[in-house]
Amino acid sequence: MKEKYNHIHFVGIGGIGVSSLARYYIPFSGSISGSDTNPCDDLKKEGIRIFQGHSAKNVPRETDFLIHSTAVLPDNPEIKKAKKKGVKVLSYPQALGEITQNYYTIAVSGTHGKGTTTAILALIMIESGLDPTVIIGTKLKEFGNTNFRKGKSKYLLIEADEFKAAFLNYHPKMAVVTNIEEDHLDYYKDINSILKTFKRYIRENLKKGTLVVNKDDKNCRTLKKEAVGKVAEYSLKDDIAREIKLPLPGKHNLSNALAAFRASKELRVGKKDALRAISGFKGTWRRFDEKEVILKSGVPIKIINDYAHHPTAIKVTLSAVKEKYPDKKIVAVFQPHQYERTYRLFSSFVKALLSADVDKLFIADIYTVEGRESKEIIKKVSSEDLCLKVKKASCTGGLDKTEKSLLKNLHGNEILVIMGAGDVYTLEERLVSKVTG
């Protein structure tokens, strides 16, 4: 990027995507600031000025570029002030879209697995010397527990979200699509509208680039007709699947690794280099993220923190836990993410939770997503409704009550699985601080 700014201000800078973009822009701006409802201490340590809360006063006088999260509403006072002053204002996907035009961009999308696939492909590219810049929606240990890596090559690797058709802003030379299912039904009408948007993305944004697509997913297979350039498929039935040694359990994670391997092959990475990188993968934040703690009694317990918030993700995550720990007692806690998602996919959530092979199941209150909830929908669904259908589940209320319920039920040697895309992951710290001696 050749353009240099005096000052860039980010609204909603604490978001996992926006914070990554803020880190990217550090060399391209005289200074950077951002606002969020959370303190964002990690960004402060990197020299970014943070304002907690939103106010027109937060926008520095010298600001000549403002980037905002898609979760921020148009009437935000900081956005209104910037537009009034004639400052360049872009949403996160719009800003990222500008950046993608300056690189050989590889975009990974799909309902599930895009974060893990992006992470594995990033490690393959790094270890093979391709030195990519990486913008990802999770944290990697290899990136110092951040969501960004600055490379010096022509390659940019990004996680491309389909929410609000964000990926229609991007201009990839290679598009990886892991799977396509119903989700984000507060924006999309149904699976057909989701498919229509994916097809438009491949047809209009990928142009003559390479499509790497999951042959095992029926919806993904329909994208092949839209591709103008090369189509590279992968499947769990591929011979290479037997050679992949991935530390994470579950067929879904193997499929993610296959996607990364197939993409790396198109980038002319050698097979041995790719397999070696995959075998050394350490996982990502909140994706089957394991930690061992010691109870006061001296008995160990393992906590698995996972981002699973869609029925399919819940099912495959718990299946992977059982696969890895078949003889252990499994206690699972799930925090539904967003009233809209819970309501639109209610029957699928019930089926996924009923099929869960766990010893105890707890369901916390639904996590409210600011700016994306309907008052009418909030009245129509609750965690209690899920518990009525999934009789083996216990409703625990807010996180304080959920914490107390778990402490009463953790007797040692169990596997505790914490699932959800909201703030349920903070239970890990709460429980560790309470139960460790």
GUMISE-558712 format. One line per field, with one value per residue (C-alpha): z negated, y negated, x; residue number from 1. Coordinates in steps of 0.001 Angstrom, whole numbers, plus 524288, in hexadecimal, padded with zeros to 5 digits. Each point is the difference from the previous one (the first is absolute). Example, Ala and Ser with C-alpha at 12.3 -4.5 7.8 and 13.67 -1.06 7.14 Angstrom:
pz [7E188; 80294]
py [81194; 7F290]
px [8300C; 8055A]
i [1; 2]
This chain:
pz [80000; 8043D; 7F9BE; 7F2E6; 7F67F; 7F536; 7F698; 800F0; 7F631; 7FE3C; 7FA78; 7F9AE; 7FFC3; 7F65B; 80A16; 80429; 80E2A; 7FDEB; 7F64D; 80A11; 80A0A; 7F63C; 7FE4A; 80EC2; 8015C; 7F59C; 80A1D; 808F7; 7F67C; 7F7BF; 7F483; 7FD25; 7F647; 7FDBF; 7F7B9; 7FA4C; 7F4A5; 7FB06; 7FB1E; 80A99; 7F7B0; 80A06; 80A39; 7F633; 7FE25; 80EA5; 7FF6B; 8044B; 7F88A; 7FAEB; 7FC1C; 7F830; 80453; 80BC2; 80137; 80AA6; 7F765; 80231; 80E21; 80004; 807A9; 80938; 8041B; 80EC2; 8006D; 7F7A1; 80074; 7F8C7; 7FC88; 80725; 7F290; 7FDD9; 803A5; 809B8; 7F581; 7F84E; 7FBC4; 8047E; 80D9E; 800E8; 7FC12; 809B8; 80B39; 7FC58; 800A8; 80D31; 7FAA8; 807F3; 7F971; 8032E; 7F978; 7FC6A; 80C48; 808B4; 7FA7C; 800EC; 80DDA; 803B7; 7FA57; 80753; 80CE2; 7FC8F; 7FDFA; 80532; 7F6BD; 7FB3A; 7F984; 7F7A1; 7FE02; 7FBA8; 7F54D; 7F7B2; 7FF53; 806D0; 7F440; 7FE1B; 80EA3; 80108; 7F45D; 80573; 80D7E; 7F9B5; 7F932; 80C7E; 80780; 7F561; 7FE77; 80EB7; 80137; 80685; 7F4ED; 800A9; 7F960; 7F861; 7FB41; 7F881; 7F70A; 7F4F3; 7F833; 802FC; 7F69C; 80B6A; 80192; 7F1BD; 7FC8F; 8098C; 80C4E; 80961; 80687; 80877; 80B66; 80A58; 80BD4; 809DF; 7F8D0; 7F766; 7F914; 7FA3F; 7F985; 8086E; 7F8D6; 80705; 7F5D5; 806A0; 80C74; 7FAF9; 80945; 80BC9; 7FCAD; 801DE; 80C29; 7FE52; 80977; 7F8B5; 7F8BD; 7F69C; 7FC27; 7F50C; 7FF30; 80155; 7F685; 7FAC4; 7F6F6; 7FE2E; 802AA; 7FA77; 80CE3; 8098C; 802CF; 80156; 80532; 80DF5; 7FD99; 7F96A; 80BA9; 8095D; 7F901; 7FFF9; 80E86; 802AA; 7F819; 80833; 80CDF; 7FE14; 7F5FB; 802C9; 80EAB; 80629; 7F328; 7F9DC; 7F876; 7F58C; 7FC08; 7F708; 80864; 7F435; 7FE7B; 8096B; 7FF71; 802A4; 80BFA; 80643; 80031; 80A59; 80AC4; 7FC2B; 800AB; 80BFD; 7FC3F; 7FA60; 7F67B; 7F608; 7F7C6; 7F368; 7F892; 7F3F6; 8099C; 805FC; 7FE30; 7F9A4; 7F4C6; 7FA69; 7FFF5; 7F8A1; 7F1A5; 7F9A8; 7F135; 7FF95; 7FFF1; 8087E; 80E6B; 80114; 7FC2D; 8095E; 80AA0; 7FC52; 800FD; 80D57; 8049D; 7FBB0; 80633; 80CFE; 8001E; 7FCF7; 80B35; 80925; 7FA78; 803C6; 7F20F; 7FF29; 7F9FD; 7F561; 7FBE7; 7FF35; 7F82B; 7F695; 7FD79; 7FDCD; 7F63F; 7F801; 7FF71; 7F207; 801E0; 7FED2; 7F588; 7FC82; 809ED; 7F812; 7F73C; 7F508; 7F288; 7F3ED; 7F275; 7F284; 7F6AF; 7F1A7; 7FD31; 80871; 80ABA; 80DD0; 80936; 80E5E; 805DE; 80E97; 804A0; 80D45; 8087F; 80406; 8012F; 80B78; 7FEC2; 8090C; 7F8C0; 7F2F0; 80542; 805FA; 7F46A; 7F5F9; 80902; 800D8; 7F116; 7FEA9; 80A80; 7F8CD; 7F230; 80154; 7F1D4; 7F969; 7FA37; 80845; 7FA96; 80A4A; 7FEB1; 80B8E; 8011A; 80BA1; 80828; 80472; 7FE80; 80EC4; 80268; 7F4B6; 80500; 80E7C; 7FD94; 7F3DF; 80493; 804BB; 7F2C9; 7F93E; 8089D; 7FDF7; 7F13A; 7FF12; 8075B; 7F74D; 7F999; 7F320; 7F1B2; 7FC4B; 8085D; 7FBA8; 80813; 7FC41; 80388; 80E3D; 80324; 8056D; 80C15; 7FFD8; 80C12; 80564; 7F794; 8026C; 7F46D; 805AF; 80111; 7F233; 7FAF1; 807D9; 7FB76; 7F3EB; 7FA80; 7F7DC; 80CAA; 803E5; 7F2C8; 80126; 80C94; 7FB99; 7F2FF; 7FC62; 80013; 7F459; 801D2; 7F7ED; 802E4; 800BE; 7FF1A; 7F14C; 7FDA2; 80A6D; 7F909; 7F322; 80678; 80626; 7F369; 7F95E; 80AB5; 8028B; 7F789; 80732; 80BD0; 80899; 80D1E; 7FFA0; 80D6F; 800C5; 80CB1; 805CC; 80776; 7F561; 7F2FC; 7FAFD; 801F5; 7F3DF; 7F7DD; 801A6; 7F8A6; 7F5E0; 7FD4E; 7FFDC; 7F646; 7F756; 80090; 80043; 7F383]
py [80000; 7F302; 7F6E6; 7FA1D; 7F9EF; 7F5EB; 806FB; 80B95; 801C8; 80D1A; 8011D; 80D41; 8027A; 80B36; 808C3; 80B97; 7FB82; 7F15D; 80168; 807F0; 7F548; 7F5B7; 80781; 8009A; 7F13D; 7FC6E; 7FDE5; 7F86B; 7F58A; 7F5AF; 80476; 8089C; 7FF76; 807AC; 800F9; 80BAB; 803B3; 8087D; 7FAFD; 806C4; 80084; 80820; 7F543; 7F5A6; 8075A; 7FED5; 7F128; 7FE50; 7F5CF; 8060B; 7F91A; 8081E; 7FCFC; 7F82F; 7F12B; 7F5F5; 7FADE; 80CCB; 7FC84; 7F8B9; 7F343; 80533; 80BE9; 801B5; 80E05; 806D6; 80E9F; 805FA; 80D83; 804E8; 801A9; 7F13F; 7F913; 7F491; 7F669; 80210; 7F263; 80279; 80403; 7F45E; 7F689; 805B1; 7FF2F; 7F206; 7FC5A; 8069B; 80AB8; 80C85; 809F6; 80E8B; 80C2D; 80AEA; 8081A; 7F3FD; 7FC67; 80DF7; 80073; 7F498; 80727; 80CA5; 7F903; 7FD8F; 80E54; 80DAA; 8025C; 80D59; 7FF4F; 80AFF; 8005B; 80972; 801C8; 80801; 801EE; 7F3CA; 7FB7E; 80D1D; 801AB; 7F259; 802B5; 80CF0; 7FA21; 7F490; 8093F; 807B3; 7F386; 7FAB5; 80C8B; 80163; 7F23D; 7F93B; 7F5F0; 7FBC9; 7F4AB; 80620; 7F9E3; 80A17; 8004F; 80759; 7FFBF; 8088B; 803D3; 7FEE8; 7F1AF; 7FCD9; 802B8; 7F590; 80067; 7F9CB; 802C2; 7F67E; 8068A; 7FA6E; 8078B; 7FDAD; 80972; 7FBD9; 80AAA; 7FC0D; 805F0; 7FBD8; 7FF47; 80159; 7F844; 7F45F; 804DF; 7FA4C; 80841; 7F91A; 7F4F6; 8089A; 802BA; 80D32; 80720; 80C7D; 802E9; 80B73; 80412; 80A03; 8021A; 7F8C5; 80139; 7F7CA; 7F54E; 7F146; 800E9; 7F24E; 7FBB7; 80B17; 804E4; 80E5E; 80970; 7FC33; 7F1B9; 8042F; 80880; 7F51F; 7F6E4; 80A1B; 80250; 7F170; 7FF45; 80AA1; 7FAE4; 7F17A; 7FECD; 80BAC; 7FD70; 8089C; 8043C; 80D7B; 805C3; 809F5; 806C7; 80AE0; 80B52; 80624; 7F486; 8001C; 7F140; 7FD99; 808AB; 7F6C5; 7F545; 806EF; 7FB73; 7F1D5; 800EB; 7FA26; 8042F; 80C9F; 80881; 80813; 80970; 80730; 80AE8; 80870; 80B4F; 7FAC8; 808C1; 7F4DB; 7FFFA; 80C2A; 7F940; 7F3D7; 8002C; 7F543; 7FE0E; 7FC48; 80ABD; 800A5; 801F7; 7F19E; 7FC0F; 809E3; 7F9EA; 7F290; 8052D; 805D7; 7F2CD; 7F981; 80AC4; 7FEEC; 7F13B; 8012B; 80986; 7F5A5; 7F6CB; 80A2D; 8037B; 80D5C; 80B3C; 802CD; 7F1B6; 7FF1A; 80C93; 7FBF0; 7F2EA; 8066D; 809AF; 7F4B5; 7F84F; 7FB98; 7FC0D; 7F2D0; 7F80F; 8057D; 80B04; 80C89; 7F80B; 8092F; 7FC9A; 80834; 7FA88; 805E2; 80034; 7FCD5; 80E6F; 8022E; 806FF; 7FB22; 7FB6C; 7FC76; 7F465; 7FF58; 7F28B; 7FFD8; 7F5A1; 8096A; 7F82D; 80693; 80D1C; 806E3; 7FA74; 8047F; 80DB0; 801AE; 7F9AE; 8090F; 80B8C; 7FC61; 7FF13; 80DA9; 80507; 7FACB; 8034D; 80BDB; 80453; 7F2C4; 7F9C9; 7F440; 7F3E7; 7F62D; 7F20D; 7F8D8; 7F195; 7FD71; 7F4AE; 7F647; 80118; 7FF77; 80BC8; 80795; 7FD6B; 8027E; 80C8B; 80472; 80DB9; 8024D; 7FBC8; 80965; 80B54; 7FCDE; 7FF10; 80C2F; 807BE; 7FB14; 80B62; 7F921; 80356; 7F297; 7F4C2; 7F1EE; 7F50D; 7F1E0; 7F418; 7FBCA; 7F66E; 7F35D; 7FAC3; 7F13A; 7FA25; 80D2D; 80381; 7FE49; 7FCAA; 808EA; 80B83; 7FDF5; 80240; 80C8A; 80817; 802B1; 809C8; 80557; 803A0; 8080E; 806B7; 8039F; 80741; 8054A; 805A4; 804D4; 7F1EB; 7F6CF; 7F160; 7F853; 7F1CE; 7F5C8; 802E8; 7FDB2; 80A79; 808B3; 7FF2F; 80426; 80B51; 804F5; 7FF0D; 80878; 80A2A; 800CD; 80ABC; 8028E; 807CE; 7FABF; 7F959; 7F2DF; 7FAEA; 7F183; 7FC7E; 7F337; 7F3D9; 7F649; 7FD7F; 80DEB; 8023C; 7F791; 80B57; 80652; 7F517; 7FF65; 80E87; 8009C; 7F4DE; 80641; 80E42; 7FFA6; 7FFAE]
px [80000; 805AD; 7F5FE; 803B5; 7F663; 80206; 7F6F3; 7F6BF; 7F503; 7F917; 7F23D; 7FDD4; 80EA5; 7FEAE; 7F98A; 8083C; 8002F; 8012C; 80B38; 8077E; 7FDF7; 80488; 80CA9; 801A3; 7FEDC; 80A23; 80AEA; 7F6C9; 7FB90; 80699; 7F7C6; 7F43C; 7F4DF; 7F3A4; 7F3D4; 7F908; 7F754; 80B48; 80D3F; 80860; 80C50; 80764; 7FE86; 8042F; 80CBE; 80261; 7FF43; 7F1E5; 7F82C; 7F363; 7F371; 7F671; 7F22D; 7FB6D; 7FFE5; 8026E; 80B0E; 80760; 80328; 80D15; 800A7; 80A79; 7F7F2; 7FFA8; 7FAE0; 7F5C8; 7FD52; 7F497; 7FB1B; 7F3F6; 7F9DE; 80064; 7F362; 7FFE4; 7FB7B; 80C91; 804B9; 80DF0; 7FBC2; 7F6C4; 80AD5; 809B4; 7F644; 7FC91; 80E6B; 8019B; 808C8; 8013A; 7F6ED; 7FFE7; 7FAC2; 8096C; 7FD0A; 800DB; 80D4F; 804E5; 7FAD1; 808D1; 80BAC; 7FD38; 80221; 80E3D; 803AA; 7FE9A; 7F4AB; 7FBB6; 7F295; 7FA8B; 7F150; 7F55E; 7F5F6; 8096D; 80E9C; 804C6; 807F7; 806B5; 8023C; 805CD; 808D0; 80513; 8024D; 8071E; 80975; 80249; 802FB; 808EA; 807D8; 8017B; 8058B; 7F473; 7FFE0; 7F196; 7F93D; 7F4D4; 7F347; 7F82D; 7F42A; 8069B; 80C9E; 80BBC; 80AC4; 80979; 7FBF0; 802A9; 7F1C0; 7FB54; 7F7C5; 809A9; 80CED; 8078A; 806D4; 80909; 7FB4A; 7F523; 7F6FE; 7F491; 7F847; 7F2E5; 7F42D; 7F469; 7F302; 7F306; 7F828; 7F984; 806A7; 80CD6; 80839; 7FA01; 80970; 80C0A; 807FB; 806B6; 808C7; 7FC89; 7F35A; 7FEEE; 7F226; 7FEDD; 7F13E; 7F312; 7F497; 7F4D5; 804EF; 7FEDA; 7F178; 7FE37; 8062D; 7FD68; 7F243; 8039D; 80A42; 7FCA2; 80349; 80CAD; 8038C; 7FC7F; 80987; 80AF3; 7FDEB; 8009A; 80C9E; 80675; 7FAB0; 802AF; 80AE8; 808B5; 7FF70; 80AA0; 8060A; 800A2; 7F493; 803B0; 7F379; 7FB43; 7FB56; 7F92B; 7F6A5; 7F47C; 7FE34; 80E5B; 7FF5E; 7F631; 80A55; 80811; 7F6EC; 8027D; 80ED8; 80688; 80DB7; 80566; 7F84D; 8079A; 7F7FC; 80317; 7F922; 8015B; 800AD; 80CA7; 80BEE; 80771; 7F619; 806AF; 80D31; 7FBB8; 803C6; 7F808; 800B0; 7F193; 7F59A; 7F3D9; 7FD13; 7FC57; 80DC0; 805D7; 7F795; 80543; 80DE8; 7FCF3; 7FAE8; 80C9F; 80831; 7F8C9; 80186; 80E85; 8018A; 7FA7A; 80A49; 80A4B; 803B4; 80662; 7F862; 80A0F; 80096; 7F130; 7FE7A; 80ABF; 7F971; 7F2C0; 805AB; 80574; 7F34B; 7FD4E; 7F1E2; 7F961; 7F953; 7F290; 800DA; 80185; 808F3; 8044F; 80510; 80298; 7FD44; 800F0; 7F491; 80227; 7FEA7; 80BED; 7F86C; 8025F; 7F567; 80126; 7F8CC; 7FD4C; 7FBD3; 7F962; 7F996; 7F517; 7F36E; 7F91E; 7F8E2; 80981; 80BB4; 7FA78; 7FDE4; 80D90; 806ED; 7F9C6; 8023A; 80E6D; 800D5; 7FA2E; 8093C; 80BE3; 7FB51; 7F6F9; 80164; 7FECA; 7F3EA; 7FC34; 7F94A; 7FBB4; 7FB2E; 7FA30; 7FCE5; 7F6F9; 8050E; 7F5AE; 7F149; 7FE19; 808C6; 7F9F6; 7F243; 8029B; 807A1; 7F8AA; 7FC67; 80DFE; 8055D; 7F6AD; 80459; 80E6F; 7FE98; 7F789; 80A5A; 80B08; 80711; 802E2; 7FE0C; 7FAD4; 7FB3D; 7FDF8; 7FA0B; 802C3; 7F7E7; 80031; 80AED; 7FA6C; 806F0; 7FF33; 7F9B8; 7FBB0; 7F451; 7F16E; 7F740; 7F597; 80965; 8054C; 7F22E; 7FE96; 80BA3; 80832; 80999; 7F4D1; 7F919; 80BD5; 8004C; 7F1AA; 80307; 80D32; 7FBC4; 80D8D; 804CF; 7FFC0; 7FE16; 809C0; 7FC93; 80AC7; 80E7F; 80095; 7F5BA; 805F5; 80D10; 7F9CC; 7F8DF; 80C82; 807BE; 7F5AB; 800D0; 80EB0; 8058C; 80C9E; 8048D; 7F4FD; 801AD; 7F91E; 7FC0A; 7FC90; 7F901; 7FB39; 80404; 7FC53; 806BC; 7FE4E; 80EA2; 8025E; 7FADF; 80D45; 806DD; 7F530; 80090; 80EBF; 800FC; 7F5B3; 803CE; 80ED5; 807A9]
i [1; 2; 3; 4; 5; 6; 7; 8; 9; 10; 11; 12; 13; 14; 15; 16; 17; 18; 19; 20; 21; 22; 23; 24; 25; 26; 27; 28; 29; 30; 31; 32; 33; 34; 35; 36; 37; 38; 39; 40; 41; 42; 43; 44; 45; 46; 47; 48; 49; 50; 51; 52; 53; 54; 55; 56; 57; 58; 59; 60; 61; 62; 63; 64; 65; 66; 67; 68; 69; 70; 71; 72; 73; 74; 75; 76; 77; 78; 79; 80; 81; 82; 83; 84; 85; 86; 87; 88; 89; 90; 91; 92; 93; 94; 95; 96; 97; 98; 99; 100; 101; 102; 103; 104; 105; 106; 107; 108; 109; 110; 111; 112; 113; 114; 115; 116; 117; 118; 119; 120; 121; 122; 123; 124; 125; 126; 127; 128; 129; 130; 131; 132; 133; 134; 135; 136; 137; 138; 139; 140; 141; 142; 143; 144; 145; 146; 147; 148; 149; 150; 151; 152; 153; 154; 155; 156; 157; 158; 159; 160; 161; 162; 163; 164; 165; 166; 167; 168; 169; 170; 171; 172; 173; 174; 175; 176; 177; 178; 179; 180; 181; 182; 183; 184; 185; 186; 187; 188; 189; 190; 191; 192; 193; 194; 195; 196; 197; 198; 199; 200; 201; 202; 203; 204; 205; 206; 207; 208; 209; 210; 211; 212; 213; 214; 215; 216; 217; 218; 219; 220; 221; 222; 223; 224; 225; 226; 227; 228; 229; 230; 231; 232; 233; 234; 235; 236; 237; 238; 239; 240; 241; 242; 243; 244; 245; 246; 247; 248; 249; 250; 251; 252; 253; 254; 255; 256; 257; 258; 259; 260; 261; 262; 263; 264; 265; 266; 267; 268; 269; 270; 271; 272; 273; 274; 275; 276; 277; 278; 279; 280; 281; 282; 283; 284; 285; 286; 287; 288; 289; 290; 291; 292; 293; 294; 295; 296; 297; 298; 299; 300; 301; 302; 303; 304; 305; 306; 307; 308; 309; 310; 311; 312; 313; 314; 315; 316; 317; 318; 319; 320; 321; 322; 323; 324; 325; 326; 327; 328; 329; 330; 331; 332; 333; 334; 335; 336; 337; 338; 339; 340; 341; 342; 343; 344; 345; 346; 347; 348; 349; 350; 351; 352; 353; 354; 355; 356; 357; 358; 359; 360; 361; 362; 363; 364; 365; 366; 367; 368; 369; 370; 371; 372; 373; 374; 375; 376; 377; 378; 379; 380; 381; 382; 383; 384; 385; 386; 387; 388; 389; 390; 391; 392; 393; 394; 395; 396; 397; 398; 399; 400; 401; 402; 403; 404; 405; 406; 407; 408; 409; 410; 411; 412; 413; 414; 415; 416; 417; 418; 419; 420; 421; 422; 423; 424; 425; 426; 427; 428; 429; 430; 431; 432; 433; 434; 435; 436; 437]
